[in-house]
Each structure stands twice: as structure tokens, then as C-alpha cells.
């Protein structure tokens, strides 16, 4: 296991929710990262944000780790969930709520419902 892969593996396995993104949860630096961070922030998810722009090894390594070509990438309880389009679809369908509930991740269900109402 490479050092980068080990660092990524430890990060996703020791944090309940991790978002590898361009920028930070408080200052996303791309529209796709902003969309996913916006959903997580709005529904009150506590998560670890990893700014791939600050570390080129992580930026390229996360794509190999997940075998997924794009950023952002969301992990819950060590499992890769998906990128921006998948997270948006899961939010609108309620599937993301179910995944958080199943994994014991606390979130604001009312806020989640408001997202669906606004996009329904």
C-alpha cells in the first residue's frame, strides 16, 4: 500500500463521513464540490472535508482509491457513496437520508425534506 493510499484509507475509515473536494466545506472552489458541501452543510451533517487542491498526491490518489474519475467524492462509514450527481439524486430521492439513518449519522430530517420540496 502506498503512503498516499494508506493516508486515504485511514481517513475514510476513521471518520464517519468524509468529503474529498476542491476547496473546503466553508469555501468550496468548484461548483460540484459546492453543491455536495451545500447539501451536507444544510442538513447538518458533521463531516471531514479534505481539500484535494492542497495535496496533489491526494488529488490523484483518491481517484485511484475509489476507481472514480471525478471530485468531489463522498464516503460514509468507510464506503464510497459517489460524486456530485449521485449525491444530488440520492438527496432528492430520500436515499441519502436512509443511508445516514442506517449508519447512525445524525442529520436534520426537516432540512432534508425542504430540499426535496424545493426541487419537487
C-alpha positions in Angstrom: 0.0 0.0 0.0 1.4 3.3 -1.0 1.8 6.1 1.6 -1.0 8.1 -0.2 -3.3 5.2 -0.3 -2.6 4.5 3.4 -3.4 8.1 4.3 -6.7 8.0 2.3 -7.6 4.6 3.7 -7.0 5.8 7.3 -9.0 9.0 6.7 -12.1 7.2 5.3 -12.0 4.5 7.9 -11.5 6.7 11.0 -14.2 9.4 10.1 -17.9 8.6 9.7 -18.4 11.0 6.8 -15.6 12.3 4.6 -15.9 14.6 1.5 -12.9 14.8 -0.8 -13.5 18.1 -2.5 -11.9 21.1 -4.3 -11.7 23.7 -1.5 -13.2 23.3 1.9 -16.7 23.0 3.3 -16.6 26.6 4.2 -15.1 27.8 0.9 -15.6 25.3 -1.9 -13.6 26.1 -5.0 -15.7 24.3 -7.7 -19.4 24.2 -8.4 -19.7 20.4 -8.0 -17.9 20.4 -4.6 -20.0 23.4 -3.6 -23.2 21.5 -4.4 -22.3 18.5 -2.3 -20.9 20.5 0.6 -24.0 22.7 0.4 -26.3 19.7 0.9 -24.2 18.2 3.7 -24.0 21.6 5.5 -27.7 22.4 5.0 -28.8 19.1 6.5 -26.3 19.4 9.4 -24.0 16.5 8.7 -20.8 16.6 10.7 -18.1 15.6 8.2 -14.4 15.8 7.5 -13.5 17.8 4.4 -10.3 17.1 2.5 -9.1 19.8 0.1 -7.6 17.9 -2.8 -6.2 21.2 -4.2 -3.9 21.4 -1.2 -2.3 18.0 -1.9 -1.6 16.7 -5.4 -0.9 13.2 -4.2 -4.4 13.0 -2.5 -6.0 14.6 -5.6 -4.7 11.9 -7.9 -4.7 9.1 -5.3 -8.4 9.4 -4.4 -9.3 8.7 -8.0 -7.3 5.5 -7.9 -8.5 4.6 -4.4 -12.2 4.7 -5.5 -11.7 3.9 -9.1 -13.9 7.0 -9.7 -12.6 9.7 -12.1 -14.1 12.9 -10.6 -14.1 15.0 -7.5 -15.9 15.5 -5.1 -16.2 12.1 -3.6 -18.3 11.2 -0.5 -17.5 8.4 1.8 -19.8 7.2 4.7 -18.5 4.7 7.2 -15.6 3.8 5.0 -17.7 3.2 1.9 -17.6 5.2 -1.3 -21.0 6.7 -2.0 -20.5 8.7 -5.1 -19.8 12.1 -6.7 -22.0 15.2 -7.2 -24.7 13.8 -9.5 -25.2 10.7 -7.4 -25.4 12.7 -4.1 -27.9 15.1 -5.6 -30.0 12.2 -6.9 -29.8 10.4 -3.6 -30.8 13.6 -1.7 -33.8 14.1 -3.9 -35.0 10.5 -3.8 -34.5 10.3 0.0 -32.0 7.5 -0.4 -29.2 9.6 1.2 -31.5 10.1 4.3 -31.9 6.3 4.5 -28.2 5.7 4.2 -27.4 8.2 7.0 -30.1 6.7 9.2 -28.9 3.1 8.6 -25.4 4.2 9.6 -26.4 6.2 12.7 -25.3 9.5 11.2 -27.2 12.4 12.7 -28.8 14.9 10.3 -31.7 17.4 10.1 -34.6 15.4 8.5 -36.7 18.6 8.2 -33.9 20.3 6.2 -33.6 17.3 4.0 -37.3 17.4 3.3 -37.1 21.1 2.5 -34.5 20.3 -0.2 -36.9 17.8 -1.8 -39.9 20.2 -1.5 -37.9 23.0 -3.2 -36.9 20.6 -6.0 -40.1 18.7 -6.4 
